[in-house]
Amino acid sequence: MSVPHVLVHRDPSVLADAVAARLITRLVDAQSAKGHASVVLTGGTIGIAVLASVAATAARDAVDWRRLDVWWGDERFLPAGDSERNETGARKALLDHVDLDPARVHVMRGPDSGMTAEESADSYVSELRAAARPEDHGPVPSFDVMLLGMGPDAHVASLFPGHPALYDERPAVAVHGSPKPPPTRISLTLPSLQAAQEVWVVAAGAEKAGAVRLALSTGAGVVQVPAAGARGRRGTWFLLDRASASELPPDLSRAASP
């Protein structure tokens, strides 16, 4: 796994714009190199702000949206269209404003599909396996960009400290008893996160500072600090605002942008 790099931006607004610009560039580069690209989306305030920033810039037209596969790192097990679903936020912020191929938008199904949470997770595993190519060297696609938010408890996706999902090697699982509502979710597991070419952990706010410090600490264990396992095959970036980076040690904070 790659060694994390840290970039710090002035405030959440600048952070969202910077990540949006970085994302467009990365997707265009991937499409130029191999004809297609893939991204794993996250929810949360800063994650949705990034997508809104992509939608707001004319540079978005540089991406061939028809050749983009869209996945999710996790989802609340709620009906389609529910305002709390990550999918709903992503569609409102960006996906409904670009020309995506509906067959390449891979949603995690909710209870309105008639599935249980376990069946929804199994269905997503099947979809991941079907999309994986031989060059991915595994049961899931080697996503070009894995976007992850992070909670104050250092959870990523719906992988919470101490939860059984952290020990699971299946590509995606049902999560029950989430400490954040709603209690039932679907989540990619750590092996799927680590299959990505690049993992970007995007965090803003002073309440995330302790989690950022722990996630970047040498020897941090993933069971108590899940974000410590958020690492890409070729690149890992912690993209932060100044508040979330406020507890970083000097050797990391020197990498910050002004």
PAGULO-883819 format. One record per residue (C-alpha): x, y, z; residue number from 1. Coordinates in pm, 1 decimal. Layout:
REM PAGULO-883819
X,Y,Z,NUM .
...
REM end
This chain:
REM PAGULO-883819
0.0,0.0,0.0,1 .
109.0,355.4,-65.4,2 .
243.2,605.7,186.8,3 .
-8.7,883.7,258.7,4 .
50.7,1237.6,137.3,5 .
-113.8,1537.8,299.9,6 .
-246.0,1852.6,135.4,7 .
-404.2,2123.2,348.5,8 .
-630.2,2396.1,213.6,9 .
-746.7,2715.5,379.4,10 .
-1110.7,2628.5,449.3,11 .
-1383.0,2381.8,347.8,12 .
-1489.9,2584.4,44.3,13 .
-1139.3,2600.6,-99.5,14 .
-1090.9,2233.0,-13.0,15 .
-1404.1,2129.9,-204.0,16 .
-1301.1,2330.5,-509.8,17 .
-947.6,2191.2,-502.1,18 .
-1062.4,1831.0,-470.7,19 .
-1311.7,1885.2,-753.2,20 .
-1036.3,2015.5,-982.6,21 .
-810.8,1725.6,-885.3,22 .
-1089.4,1476.1,-951.1,23 .
-1166.9,1609.5,-1298.1,24 .
-798.1,1595.4,-1390.5,25 .
-759.9,1239.8,-1260.5,26 .
-1065.0,1112.3,-1448.1,27 .
-958.8,1279.0,-1772.4,28 .
-610.4,1129.7,-1739.5,29 .
-753.4,782.6,-1678.2,30 .
-984.9,806.8,-1975.4,31 .
-701.8,926.9,-2196.5,32 .
-485.0,635.1,-2087.7,33 .
-734.4,348.4,-2112.2,34 .
-1061.3,479.0,-2255.8,35 .
-1265.0,465.3,-1935.2,36 .
-1249.9,563.2,-1568.8,37 .
-1409.8,473.8,-1237.4,38 .
-1478.5,663.2,-917.7,39 .
-1613.8,561.3,-579.0,40 .
-1824.1,835.1,-420.3,41 .
-1876.8,924.1,-57.1,42 .
-2145.5,1120.3,124.2,43 .
-2125.9,1373.0,403.5,44 .
-2107.5,1749.4,389.2,45 .
-1763.9,1780.4,231.3,46 .
-1814.3,1485.3,-5.0,47 .
-2131.9,1633.1,-149.5,48 .
-1968.7,1978.8,-162.7,49 .
-1695.0,1832.0,-383.3,50 .
-1954.8,1695.0,-624.9,51 .
-2139.5,2027.1,-631.6,52 .
-1811.8,2200.0,-712.9,53 .
-1752.5,1959.9,-1001.6,54 .
-2099.5,2040.2,-1134.7,55 .
-2039.4,2415.5,-1106.3,56 .
-1721.1,2431.3,-1312.4,57 .
-1704.3,2438.9,-1691.2,58 .
-1407.2,2202.4,-1665.4,59 .
-1650.8,1919.7,-1592.6,60 .
-1708.7,1893.8,-1967.9,61 .
-1354.0,1762.7,-2006.6,62 .
-1476.6,1433.8,-1857.8,63 .
-1648.6,1188.9,-2092.5,64 .
-1925.9,1104.1,-1848.4,65 .
-2058.4,821.7,-2066.8,66 .
-1731.2,636.7,-2008.8,67 .
-1733.3,672.6,-1630.1,68 .
-1832.8,402.5,-1383.1,69 .
-1974.9,542.1,-1059.1,70 .
-1969.2,334.8,-739.6,71 .
-2034.2,405.4,-371.9,72 .
-1819.1,326.9,-72.2,73 .
-2122.7,289.8,149.8,74 .
-2491.5,359.5,163.9,75 .
-2764.2,394.6,422.7,76 .
-3012.1,108.9,388.8,77 .
-3302.8,336.1,308.8,78 .
-3547.4,355.1,15.6,79 .
-3440.9,510.1,-313.9,80 .
-3485.7,885.1,-307.2,81 .
-3457.9,913.9,70.8,82 .
-3281.9,1239.9,155.2,83 .
-3038.8,1056.8,385.0,84 .
-2903.1,830.3,112.6,85 .
-2560.3,912.3,-28.6,86 .
-2699.1,837.2,-373.6,87 .
-2969.4,1102.5,-334.3,88 .
-2718.4,1368.7,-236.9,89 .
-2484.4,1274.1,-520.6,90 .
-2760.8,1284.9,-779.0,91 .
-2878.2,1626.5,-664.4,92 .
-2526.0,1770.6,-650.0,93 .
-2380.9,1625.9,-971.8,94 .
-2508.8,1305.6,-1126.5,95 .
-2838.9,1446.1,-1252.5,96 .
-2649.6,1727.5,-1424.5,97 .
-2413.1,1522.9,-1641.9,98 .
-2466.1,1270.7,-1921.8,99 .
-2394.8,944.5,-1740.9,100 .
-2469.9,599.4,-1877.9,101 .
-2733.2,468.3,-1630.9,102 .
-2589.9,117.3,-1664.3,103 .
-2259.8,244.2,-1524.8,104 .
-2410.0,400.7,-1212.6,105 .
-2384.4,123.6,-954.6,106 .
-2615.4,196.5,-663.0,107 .
-2647.1,0.7,-339.1,108 .
-3009.6,-111.7,-317.5,109 .
-3237.8,-20.4,-29.4,110 .
-3530.7,-201.2,132.3,111 .
-3769.4,-87.1,-142.7,112 .
-3587.5,-330.0,-373.0,113 .
-3735.9,-616.9,-172.4,114 .
-3388.9,-717.4,-55.8,115 .
-3259.7,-751.2,296.0,116 .
-2941.1,-562.8,379.2,117 .
-2744.7,-886.1,341.4,118 .
-2899.4,-953.5,1.5,119 .
-2822.9,-598.2,-108.3,120 .
-2458.9,-640.3,-7.3,121 .
-2439.1,-973.9,-190.2,122 .
-2591.7,-814.0,-498.7,123 .
-2328.0,-540.3,-488.3,124 .
-2054.3,-801.8,-455.6,125 .
-2185.9,-968.9,-770.6,126 .
-2185.8,-636.1,-953.7,127 .
-1830.5,-563.0,-842.3,128 .
-1708.8,-905.5,-952.2,129 .
-1878.4,-867.9,-1292.0,130 .
-1706.1,-532.4,-1348.2,131 .
-1357.2,-649.7,-1247.1,132 .
-1115.2,-700.8,-1534.5,133 .
-820.9,-944.5,-1541.7,134 .
-579.9,-654.2,-1501.9,135 .
-748.2,-560.7,-1173.1,136 .
-599.3,-873.1,-1012.0,137 .
-886.0,-921.2,-771.0,138 .
-1260.5,-955.9,-717.2,139 .
-1334.2,-584.2,-754.6,140 .
-1235.9,-316.0,-1005.8,141 .
-914.2,-128.6,-936.2,142 .
-1100.3,200.7,-902.5,143 .
-917.5,506.0,-1034.2,144 .
-1027.7,720.3,-738.4,145 .
-1177.9,616.1,-406.9,146 .
-1330.1,921.0,-235.9,147 .
-1373.6,876.9,137.7,148 .
-1500.8,1101.4,410.6,149 .
-1396.1,1039.8,768.7,150 .
-1583.8,1071.3,1095.3,151 .
-1455.5,1210.9,1425.4,152 .
-1420.4,847.6,1537.5,153 .
-1194.4,779.4,1234.8,154 .
-1452.4,566.6,1052.9,155 .
-1444.0,554.0,673.8,156 .
-1727.3,430.9,451.5,157 .
-1945.7,252.9,711.4,158 .
-1651.1,79.6,877.2,159 .
-1675.2,183.6,1240.7,160 .
-1414.9,120.9,1513.0,161 .
-1443.7,-225.9,1658.9,162 .
-1719.1,-343.6,1423.6,163 .
-1715.1,-693.3,1266.8,164 .
-1704.7,-551.8,913.3,165 .
-1340.9,-456.4,971.6,166 .
-1250.5,-826.1,984.5,167 .
-1454.1,-921.9,679.0,168 .
-1276.2,-997.7,352.3,169 .
-1586.0,-1004.0,132.9,170 .
-1594.6,-704.3,-103.5,171 .
-1909.9,-555.7,52.0,172 .
-2113.3,-634.2,363.2,173 .
-2424.8,-534.5,553.2,174 .
-2350.4,-326.8,863.2,175 .
-2583.7,-339.2,1161.1,176 .
-2576.4,-133.4,1478.6,177 .
-2406.1,168.7,1327.1,178 .
-2328.3,428.9,1595.8,179 .
-2455.1,688.7,1348.7,180 .
-2816.1,669.4,1231.5,181 .
-2952.9,492.3,1046.5,182 .
-2827.3,172.4,1212.2,183 .
-2832.0,-45.9,899.0,184 .
-2598.5,22.7,608.0,185 .
-2412.1,-137.4,319.7,186 .
-2037.5,-82.9,298.3,187 .
-1733.6,-178.6,98.9,188 .
-1476.8,-351.6,317.0,189 .
-1111.2,-264.0,365.6,190 .
-985.9,-498.8,89.5,191 .
-1214.6,-321.4,-158.7,192 .
-1098.1,21.4,-42.5,193 .
-737.8,-90.4,-78.4,194 .
-799.7,-217.0,-432.6,195 .
-828.0,141.6,-557.6,196 .
-540.8,295.2,-748.0,197 .
-577.8,612.9,-545.0,198 .
-755.4,667.2,-213.4,199 .
-847.0,1024.1,-117.8,200 .
-958.8,1087.8,238.5,201 .
-1132.1,1425.7,242.7,202 .
-1194.4,1584.3,582.9,203 .
-1289.6,1928.4,712.9,204 .
-1354.0,2070.6,1057.8,205 .
-1178.0,2080.2,1393.8,206 .
-1386.6,1786.0,1517.4,207 .
-1194.1,1566.1,1269.9,208 .
-846.8,1677.8,1383.6,209 .
-791.9,1398.0,1633.8,210 .
-905.7,1133.7,1386.4,211 .
-674.6,1274.2,1117.2,212 .
-380.9,1260.1,1356.7,213 .
-457.1,900.0,1453.0,214 .
-513.3,788.8,1093.5,215 .
-169.1,918.2,997.2,216 .
9.4,789.6,1307.1,217 .
269.0,518.2,1259.4,218 .
139.7,186.1,1380.7,219 .
-226.1,287.1,1414.7,220 .
-444.4,-24.4,1412.7,221 .
-733.9,-40.8,1169.3,222 .
-971.4,-204.2,1417.5,223 .
-975.6,107.4,1636.0,224 .
-874.3,354.6,1362.6,225 .
-1035.9,233.7,1038.0,226 .
-904.0,533.6,843.6,227 .
-553.1,399.9,905.4,228 .
-642.5,126.5,657.1,229 .
-757.3,369.8,387.7,230 .
-464.2,326.5,152.5,231 .
-448.6,302.7,-226.2,232 .
-231.4,80.1,-439.2,233 .
-45.8,367.7,-602.8,234 .
-142.2,677.6,-408.0,235 .
-307.0,788.8,-85.9,236 .
-399.6,1149.8,-18.2,237 .
-539.5,1311.2,293.6,238 .
-702.0,1627.2,156.3,239 .
-778.4,1854.0,449.3,240 .
-873.8,2201.1,560.2,241 .
-665.2,2379.9,820.6,242 .
-899.1,2294.0,1106.6,243 .
-891.3,1919.4,1042.7,244 .
-512.2,1932.7,1005.5,245 .
-457.2,2130.5,1325.9,246 .
-324.9,1835.2,1529.5,247 .
-80.8,1703.8,1270.8,248 .
285.8,1681.8,1372.9,249 .
528.8,1928.7,1213.8,250 .
677.1,1677.7,969.5,251 .
335.3,1628.4,811.6,252 .
208.2,1983.0,841.9,253 .
508.6,2108.4,642.8,254 .
352.4,1939.4,341.5,255 .
55.7,2170.8,369.4,256 .
-32.2,2423.0,104.0,257 .
-58.4,2787.7,208.8,258 .
REM end
